[in-house]
C-alpha cells in the first residue's frame, strides 16, 4: 500500500489546477514564442493541459505534446469542458532537460502498472490490489497527474514528502510507486495496521488523524477511505472467486482424465 502525503488543509480530489499551467509550459512549449494549448476538464474532476486532441469514435485522445506518441485517452462523454489557453515559453526555473525527462513519463499500460505495484508490494508485504486501489483514487493511473496542492504522479507525492523519501523525479512511475508504497507502509506501522487510519493519514495528513484519534470528520477524507476499502475488498473477493473457479476446473479435469496402463497400480 502506498501513496503520497497531502497537506491536512487540502481535501480536494487530485486535478491539474490552473496554477500549475507554468509547470506544463516547459513540457509543451517548443519555441520561444507564446503558444496555444487546451485546458481540458473531465467529468470525474481531473483536468489537464494538452497540446492537441483527436477523436476516434466515442473516444478522445488528449496529446500532452506535439506529435502522436504521448496521450491520455478518455471517453468523449467524459469531457466536461475545453478551454483554449496561451502558454508562456520555458523559464530558467524549468530547464529543458527536466521538461524532457518529464515528457518521457507517459502513462503505463495496465500490465506495466500491475508489475510495478506487485514489485513494490512484495518489498513491503502489501497487497497489490490495495496499492492499485490507492493509485486509482489518487491519480486515476496518470503518471503526470498534479493536484491543486502540488501533489505529483501516480501516488500523488507532495514535493516535501518526495524529498524526504529520496525521490528525484515524482513523475517517474518507478520512483513514485516505490516511495508511495514505503510511505503507506510507514503509516500502517504507525497506526498498528489500522487500514482506515493509515488511509486517512495518507489523504489528510497524520496530524489530522492524531488530532481526532480517528478518521477526521472531513467529508473528502471519509469518502476517500471508504472508496479505497470498498474497491480493495471487491478486488480481493473477485480474486478469490477466480482462484476457486480455476481450482474447480482443475479438479474436474483431473477427475475426468483417462487412466493409462502405465498409471494403473
Residue pairs with C-beta under 8 A, 6 or more apart in sequence:
1 121
1 124
1 126
1 127
1 130
1 131
1 134
1 181
1 184
1 185
1 188
1 195
1 198
2 120
2 124
2 126
2 131
2 134
2 155
2 177
2 178
2 179
2 180
2 181
2 182
2 183
2 184
2 185
3 134
3 135
3 138
3 155
3 156
3 180
3 183
3 184
3 202
4 138
4 151
4 152
4 153
4 155
4 156
4 157
4 158
4 161
4 162
4 176
4 179
4 180
4 183
4 202
5 157
5 158
5 160
5 161
5 183
5 202
5 205
6 147
6 149
6 151
6 156
6 158
6 202
6 203
6 204
6 205
7 149
7 158
7 205
8 204
8 205
8 207
8 208
8 216
10 147
10 148
10 149
10 151
11 203
11 204
11 218
11 219
11 220
11 221
12 147
12 148
12 149
12 220
13 45
13 46
13 220
14 45
14 46
14 138
14 139
14 140
14 145
14 146
14 147
14 151
14 156
15 45
15 46
15 47
15 147
15 148
16 24
16 46
16 47
16 48
16 49
16 145
16 146
17 47
17 146
17 147
17 148
18 39
19 148
20 146
20 148
20 150
21 39
21 49
21 85
21 87
22 88
22 91
22 94
23 94
23 146
24 37
24 49
24 87
25 87
25 88
25 89
25 90
25 91
25 94
26 90
26 91
26 94
26 95
26 96
26 98
26 99
26 102
27 64
27 65
27 99
27 102
27 103
28 35
28 37
28 49
28 51
28 64
28 65
28 66
28 87
29 35
29 87
29 88
29 89
29 90
30 66
31 89
32 89
33 89
34 86
34 87
34 88
34 89
35 86
35 87
35 89
36 84
36 85
36 86
36 87
37 49
37 50
37 51
37 84
37 85
37 86
37 87
38 49
38 50
38 51
38 52
38 53
38 62
38 82
38 83
38 84
38 85
39 47
39 48
39 49
39 82
39 83
39 84
39 85
40 47
40 48
40 49
40 50
40 53
40 62
40 79
40 81
40 82
40 83
41 47
41 79
41 80
41 81
41 82
41 83
42 48
42 74
42 78
42 79
42 80
43 77
43 78
43 79
43 80
44 78
44 140
46 140
46 142
46 145
48 62
48 64
48 72
48 142
48 144
49 64
49 85
49 87
50 62
50 63
50 64
50 71
50 72
51 63
51 64
51 65
51 66
52 63
52 66
53 60
53 61
53 62
53 63
53 82
54 60
54 61
54 63
54 71
55 61
55 76
58 75
58 76
58 77
59 73
59 74
59 75
59 76
60 73
60 74
60 75
60 76
60 79
61 71
61 72
61 73
62 71
62 72
62 73
62 74
63 70
63 71
64 70
64 71
64 72
64 103
64 106
64 144
65 103
69 106
70 103
70 106
72 107
72 142
90 96
90 99
101 169
101 171
102 144
102 169
102 171
105 143
105 144
105 169
105 171
105 172
105 173
106 143
107 141
107 142
107 143
107 144
108 116
108 141
108 143
108 173
112 173
113 132
113 135
113 141
113 154
113 173
114 128
114 132
116 173
116 174
116 177
117 128
117 131
117 132
117 135
117 177
117 181
118 128
120 126
120 131
120 177
120 178
120 180
120 181
121 127
121 128
121 130
121 131
121 181
123 178
123 181
124 181
124 182
124 184
124 185
126 181
126 184
126 185
126 188
127 232
127 236
129 232
129 235
129 236
129 239
130 195
130 228
130 232
131 177
131 181
131 184
132 235
133 228
133 231
133 232
133 235
134 155
134 180
134 184
134 199
134 202
134 228
135 141
135 154
135 155
135 177
136 231
137 224
137 227
137 228
137 231
138 145
138 151
138 154
138 155
138 156
139 145
139 153
139 154
139 155
139 156
141 154
142 154
143 153
143 154
143 171
143 173
143 176
144 153
144 171
145 152
145 153
145 154
145 156
146 152
147 156
149 158
150 158
150 159
151 157
151 158
152 158
152 159
152 162
152 170
152 171
152 176
153 170
153 171
153 172
153 173
153 176
153 180
154 173
154 176
154 177
154 180
155 176
155 177
155 179
155 180
155 181
155 183
156 180
157 165
157 167
157 170
157 176
157 179
157 180
157 183
159 170
161 179
161 183
162 170
162 176
162 179
165 179
165 182
165 183
166 179
167 175
167 176
167 179
168 175
169 175
170 176
183 202
184 198
184 202
187 197
187 198
187 201
187 202
187 206
188 194
188 195
188 198
190 198
190 201
190 206
191 197
191 198
191 201
191 209
195 229
196 215
196 225
196 229
197 209
197 214
197 215
199 224
199 225
199 228
199 229
200 208
200 209
200 215
200 216
200 221
200 222
200 224
200 225
201 208
201 209
203 220
203 221
203 224
203 225
204 216
204 218
204 220
204 221
208 216
208 218
208 221
209 215
209 216
215 221
215 222
215 225
216 222
